[in-house]
Amino acid sequence: MKWSIKLGRLAGIDVYMHLTFLLILGWVGWIYYNETGTLEGVLEGIVFILAVFGIVVLHELGHALTARRYGIETRDITLLPIGGVARLEKMPEDPRQELWVALAGPAVNVVLAALFIALVVGLWGAGTLTNIEVVGGSFLAQMAGINIVLAVFNMLPAFPMDGGRVLRALLAMRMDYVQATQVAASIGQGMALLFGFLGLLTNPFLIFIALFVWLGASEESGMVQMKTAMSGLPISHAMITEFRTLDPSDSLRHVVDHLLAGFQQDFPVVDREGELLGVLTRSDLVSALRNKGEETRVYDVMQTDFEVAHPNEMMETVFNRLRECSCRSLPILKDGRLVGMVTMDNLGEFMSVQGAAKIASRH
C-alpha cells in the first residue's frame, strides 16, 4: 500500500503503518496534553493508542493465521487510522472456511478481553469490574473495554466488518454465493442508514461509520459480481486489440499528439521487429514533460520493469494483478509478441456489456 512504512514481520507477515497513522498519534497526544498539561500525559496517551493498535494487529493476525490453515497466505497487514487491514491472497471459496477466517479476528479480542478482565480481578478484586471502560480507569481495565468494543463492533452484520462476512458465509451455505453477498450487503446498507439517522440525532461520528459501512457493502457486492462475471473467461475476450505503439526514438511531443487524439493513456514501446521494450505511462509522460522537456526521447523515460499477461490467462487473475501492481494497463503478449492491452476501464466496459446482455436474455 502506498504511503506506508514497514514496521517489521510477525509470523512471517510484513506489518506496515500508513503514514496517516501519525495523525492519530498527534491528535491523541494533543488531547492528553490539553487534559493534563504535562509531557507525561502526552506519553500516556501515545502509549495507550499504540497499545490499541497492537491489539488491532493481533486481531488481523487472527484472520491471517486462520486463513493460512486453509492454504491462503496474507500479503501484509497495514495499520490505518480507522483500524487494520490484512490483505489475504484471496477469500476462501468454501463458506465454512470463510466463516472461521472471519470469526478468528473477533475471537482474538474475546480472548484478550477475558485475559485483561482476569488480571483486573486478580489485582483489585471482582468489585472493580464496574470500572471497565474504554475511557477512564486503570490501563488494564481500558484494554479490557477496548477488546470488548472491538469484538462487538466487528461482529456487526455489515461489510466491511467481520460480521458481514460471517453473515455472508452463513447465507452462502444455503444459497448462491453472489446472492448471499447481495443479501448481506443490503442488510449492511440498511444498518448504514440506521447509523446515519442516529448520528444526526446523537453523535456525528456515527455518520462517518454509516458512510464507511455503506461504501464497504457496495464495494463488496460489486467486487463479487465482477469476479463472478469474469470467472472462466480468458483475458483475450476483453483485451484491446486496436491501440497505438511507440518507437523508442519518438519524442515526447509525438506522444502528446497521440494522447490528445484518442482515449489511450499508456503506450507500449516496441522496436522495428515488434518486440516489446517498455511502457510509457501517462504519469511518466507528464513528469518527463515537466522536468525534461518535449524533445526528450521515449527510450529515456519509459518503464522497462512492467507486468505482462498472456491471452489465455483467466480474466479474474489479470484483474487481480492490475489491482496489485497499481498500474492502469497491462500489455498482452503471445509468443513474445504484443497482441493486445488490457486496462481497468475496458474490463469495466466488458462487465457492463456482459451484464446488459444477461438482462436482455431474460426477456
Summary of the structure (lengths in Angstrom):
residues: 363
radius of gyration: 25.2
end to end distance: 44.0
largest distance: 82.6
contacts: 1136
relative contact order: 0.06
helix: 60%
strand: 16%
